[in-house]
């Protein structure tokens, strides 16, 4: 006989618990709707406690943590090089950026120089990954608001990038391509031509994609003016990346706090202008990602043209060790915005504390405020437009 | 503004509550007394010269050796494009610091995360509850002395290693080589024994022993 299941005897929690949040809603007599954790439009395992009066939401409270894998704790347990594959899992849609953030943080601690060719390899891989990530974002957003056709179109293009990245590093999703001090593999033979062929093809597809969905009358009417985020609010809630730029803040880490070889490259930072509705509405966030893909293509062309010959790994000691208490901070522009690693070195070969600050985490914090007064169907569009990825929120 | 100038303007305004600029290896930081942190941050945000409009990152680090928990604030100004780091050192037994939620809204979730994982209490936070872990989870995982409970709601938190019973390939080869060498050695022994023994006696002895 097994013992019957019961609650633990002393749940010693003095603060307000999730149950109390639920109870608070129930007392008011509104309807409580649980959206998630398994819901196709939440882009992963997220739960929304939606308090509604008919179709209109009074509040949507995000409950996260279903995908918490304590990656920060793992970072304290393994070596600096050993943590690299785990960073892939921080954001599996744009894993290359998580690699780069970690590599840059440890390189700052070490003070090593990364060879020029390795930096170009990194940027080529990252920009390919950015296009792939944005394709998922715009594709799923279109699908979430009801347009099913664009999604397979976007995924078809992403498949080409997956093939390219597979050729580069052997993996299609969790790349583990970057190393501290360089990259794992040099570009394979004939890779430049393949990338250029893809970019030539993709730039035409983008025009078609804009005709199909971005400027589609029905799609614009669905999203224009939906959940606009004013400039001050976006900064106050620490939105980053495309979400911030859609609200009219022309800030891009690649431009404003340049790292890697980005100062040598020519590209523009697209900013939301509120063409179709209000500034920083869902349509702005959508079209900005499409614009960014164009800029990524530009960067790719320049990288392929300028890439020098040389080494792909810097001079990195075999065992990486620091004195205890050294700390470094790295900021990179991920597909989901400003991704930051804060690393405190331990005495031995492990880090003492790793903190990953991701764009999706702060983007989730704004949903409670933004959802007030929206329709339930618009919540789906709002989540999709913020481009949150569940593993990146929970880590 | 450079970190030196920012520190000077803070020291001029708050005096002892703000420490000197620490020449850390990479990013210089300044220690702030826990009681003054909200006023300092409100000043940093409101002052037109400093204009820190965004709290970028908030992390806490557990230091059992010094019996302290450090809360680290990474501030950034989109208007002035400069960054600054504040540190607050708290007692490890009861780490309590005023919440910055009234100053920057992004502090809401960032503080909840540190409360959950390190057990730092942020006073005046409107909704301080666990964010990553379940409500009835015991302990704060990112503390250095954290010991995981053996089970959670009768679900074991540990499992047998799936690699038990497997051995590494090189280990396997080594073992195979060792047994082969042993067998060869015993064979030569047996041959030697057979050569020395008188022909018919050994098989007869074996037959006798078998029924037992």
Interface residues (C-beta under 8 A of the other chain):
Chain A: X3 X5 X7 X8 X11 X12 X13 X15 X16 X17 X18 X19 X21 X64 X65 X68 X70 X72 X73 X76 X108 X109 X232 X233 X235 X236 X237 X238 X249 X251 X256 X257 X326 X327 X328 X329 X338 X340 X342 X344 X352 X353 X355 X357 X361 X362 X364 X365 X366 X369 X394
Chain B: X24 X25 X26 X27 X53 X54 X55 X56 X57 X59 X61 X62 X72 X74 X78 X81 X85 X104 X105 X106 X108 X109 X110 X113 X117 X127 X128 X129 X130 X131 X132 X133 X134 X135 X136 X138 X141 X142 X153 X154
